[in-house]
Each structure stands twice: as C-alpha cells, then as structure tokens.
Amino acid sequence: MIELKNFSFAYKQTSVFKNINLQFSKGAIYGLLGENGVGKTTMLKAISGLLKPNDGQCIVDDQVSFDRQPSFLQSIFMLPDEVPLPDSSTPEKFFADLAPFYPKQSDEMFRHLANELQIDPSRKFKEMSFGQQKKSLLACALALNTEYLLLDEPTNGLDIPSKADFRRILSERVGEEQTIIISTHQVKDVENLIDPIIIISNNSVLLDASVEKITDKLYFEYGGQQRQDALYSEMMPGGYLNVLVNNGMGESQISIEGLFNAVLRNQSTIRTLFV
C-alpha cells in the first residue's frame, strides 16, 4: 500500500500540496487527474522517492520512499512523460539495462508486448516516431512486473488505435498484487480503465472515490435538454450531458470528462457530497 500522511510539498515559496492524506491499495488502476501544473508529476516523484516532502510522510509498504532502500526500489517503477534516450539505443537494450534491478522482470513479456504494440525492439530509438518510442517504453515498464507502476501522461504522443491498445493491455494485466497509477490531464484517454479516481487541484485533493461511489452520489444524464440544476452540462450529439446530484435517480454510466469538469467547477459541493 502507498500512503501519503499529512503530506505537504513546496518548490521554494510555491506550495503544491498542503497536508493531504491519500492511500493507494493494491489490485487497482488509479486515475490521478488534474489540470497541467497542479502537481501530478510532483506526487509521482514523491511516491517513487525522488522528492522529499516538506512535511508529513510518503510510505510504501511500511518503507519511507525517500530512503530509497533496495527492496523499495525493486518494487516500484516510474515512467516519466519524457525520457532522454541515447540515439544508439534500442528498446531491447533499454530493457536489458533495466532488467537486472527488477527480479520479477520478464523478457518474454517484453517481446510479447512489443509485438502487441507493433514495435520492433531491435530498431534504434532515433529511427522511431515519438509515438513508437512511447509504446516501446510502455512495453519496458509493464514487463518489469513491479508491484507499483507509476505512469506520467502515458498516452501523450499516441494515436487513437495505440490509445485503445494501451487501455486494453493495462486492463488485461493488472493483478491483485499490483498497483498502477496513471497521471494525466487527458481524461478521455483513460475512460473505462481507471477505478478509483483521484482529482487534485490547488494544494488539495478534490475527489478520491471509487466509480461505484461516484455513480451513487452523481447521476450522468445523456441526451435531452440542458438542465439548470446540473453541476456541469455539455452539448453532445442528440442533446446534452448533464452531471447531476443523484437524488434517487439510480445508476448511470460515468463520463470521466464530465466528472472532471463538474468537480473543478463545484469544489465545495463535491467535498460535501463525498465526505
């Protein structure tokens, strides 16, 4: 389990997080959502032990992440949005260089994923498009088989078919002993993949809830007319998407984008609903 306890972090005089508490349990794909610049990457770096909180703690399986003990480092891998890649390197060499540090890694899985994502692991990175490089790195990250996998904006640079492949591959591979955290501002890219959902903004956590709890508290109405009582309303083919407080209206299909906008625009109402 990952735990942020009374976690605060600031860059010089700029506060990013102030006294927040979060838990990430095993066996789930978490969506860490927020606008650009709100601290998603900062949180991932703190979890992986690359940044030390100003106050509070970040604990991973009873270990302080910033201590970066060998047993901790073997259990976690963070894939940044951009990775400096030597021109002469290839995906298979990149994976081979990482593999000795991760005891559960699988070269067989790496090559299988490379095939599924339609990349040539022996081709030099400099000969690939950005999207191909991104898919190569995703194959490497998944094949390391760490207990915790942190993905920062993993769909940046991917075309529509590759985004679909990404969602399929992750949904097929997450197990009861693995936690995946996907940090993104491109919320539609992770539709039907993430659960629970965490939305952050302005030093704080606005929402931390399972899809089941979200659809218990909020109702997503598709079609019809714009509702004046909606927390968020957006025109769509055939009418409007209205995000409403669920006053006994039953179950509905969540819209990640609609949820995201509703939360950002109604922060006090959301906090009251999800206390």
Secondary structure in CASP SS format (residue, H / E / C, confidence):
PFRMAT SS
TARGET T0000
AUTHOR 0000-0000-0000
METHOD secondary structure of the structure
MODEL  1
M C 1.00
I E 1.00
E E 1.00
L E 1.00
K E 1.00
N E 1.00
F E 1.00
S E 1.00
F E 1.00
A E 1.00
Y E 1.00
K C 1.00
Q C 1.00
T E 1.00
S E 1.00
V E 1.00
F E 1.00
K E 1.00
N E 1.00
I E 1.00
N E 1.00
L E 1.00
Q E 1.00
F E 1.00
S C 1.00
K C 1.00
G C 1.00
A E 1.00
I E 1.00
Y E 1.00
G E 1.00
L E 1.00
L E 1.00
G C 1.00
E C 1.00
N C 1.00
G C 1.00
V C 1.00
G C 1.00
K H 1.00
T H 1.00
T H 1.00
M H 1.00
L H 1.00
K H 1.00
A H 1.00
I H 1.00
S C 1.00
G C 1.00
L C 1.00
L C 1.00
K C 1.00
P C 1.00
N C 1.00
D E 1.00
G E 1.00
Q E 1.00
C E 1.00
I E 1.00
V E 1.00
D C 1.00
D C 1.00
Q E 1.00
V E 1.00
S H 1.00
F H 1.00
D H 1.00
R C 1.00
Q C 1.00
P H 1.00
S H 1.00
F H 1.00
L H 1.00
Q C 1.00
S C 1.00
I E 1.00
F E 1.00
M E 1.00
L E 1.00
P C 1.00
D C 1.00
E C 1.00
V C 1.00
P C 1.00
L C 1.00
P C 1.00
D C 1.00
S C 1.00
S C 1.00
T C 1.00
P H 1.00
E H 1.00
K H 1.00
F H 1.00
F H 1.00
A H 1.00
D H 1.00
L H 1.00
A H 1.00
P H 1.00
F H 1.00
Y C 1.00
P C 1.00
K C 1.00
Q C 1.00
S C 1.00
D H 1.00
E H 1.00
M H 1.00
F H 1.00
R H 1.00
H H 1.00
L H 1.00
A H 1.00
N H 1.00
E H 1.00
L C 1.00
Q C 1.00
I C 1.00
D C 1.00
P C 1.00
S C 1.00
R C 1.00
K C 1.00
F H 1.00
K H 1.00
E H 1.00
M C 1.00
S C 1.00
F H 1.00
G H 1.00
Q H 1.00
Q H 1.00
K H 1.00
K H 1.00
S H 1.00
L H 1.00
L H 1.00
A H 1.00
C H 1.00
A H 1.00
L H 1.00
A H 1.00
L C 1.00
N C 1.00
T C 1.00
E C 1.00
Y E 1.00
L E 1.00
L E 1.00
L E 1.00
D E 1.00
E C 1.00
P C 1.00
T C 1.00
N C 1.00
G C 1.00
L C 1.00
D C 1.00
I H 1.00
P H 1.00
S H 1.00
K H 1.00
A H 1.00
D H 1.00
F H 1.00
R H 1.00
R H 1.00
I H 1.00
L H 1.00
S H 1.00
E H 1.00
R H 1.00
V C 1.00
G C 1.00
E C 1.00
E C 1.00
Q C 1.00
T E 1.00
I E 1.00
I E 1.00
I E 1.00
S E 1.00
T E 1.00
H C 1.00
Q C 1.00
V H 1.00
K H 1.00
D H 1.00
V H 1.00
E C 1.00
N C 1.00
L C 1.00
I C 1.00
D E 1.00
P C 1.00
I E 1.00
I E 1.00
I E 1.00
I E 1.00
S E 1.00
N C 1.00
N E 1.00
S E 1.00
V E 1.00
L E 1.00
L E 1.00
D E 1.00
A E 1.00
S C 1.00
V H 1.00
E H 1.00
K H 1.00
I H 1.00
T H 1.00
D H 1.00
K H 1.00
L E 1.00
Y E 1.00
F E 1.00
E E 1.00
Y E 1.00
G C 1.00
G C 1.00
Q C 1.00
Q C 1.00
R C 1.00
Q C 1.00
D C 1.00
A C 1.00
L C 1.00
Y E 1.00
S E 1.00
E E 1.00
M E 1.00
M E 1.00
P C 1.00
G C 1.00
G E 1.00
Y E 1.00
L E 1.00
N E 1.00
V E 1.00
L E 1.00
V E 1.00
N C 1.00
N C 1.00
G C 1.00
M C 1.00
G C 1.00
E C 1.00
S C 1.00
Q C 1.00
I C 1.00
S C 1.00
I H 1.00
E H 1.00
G H 1.00
L H 1.00
F H 1.00
N H 1.00
A H 1.00
V H 1.00
L H 1.00
R H 1.00
N C 1.00
Q H 1.00
S H 1.00
T H 1.00
I H 1.00
R H 1.00
T H 1.00
L H 1.00
F C 1.00
V C 1.00
END
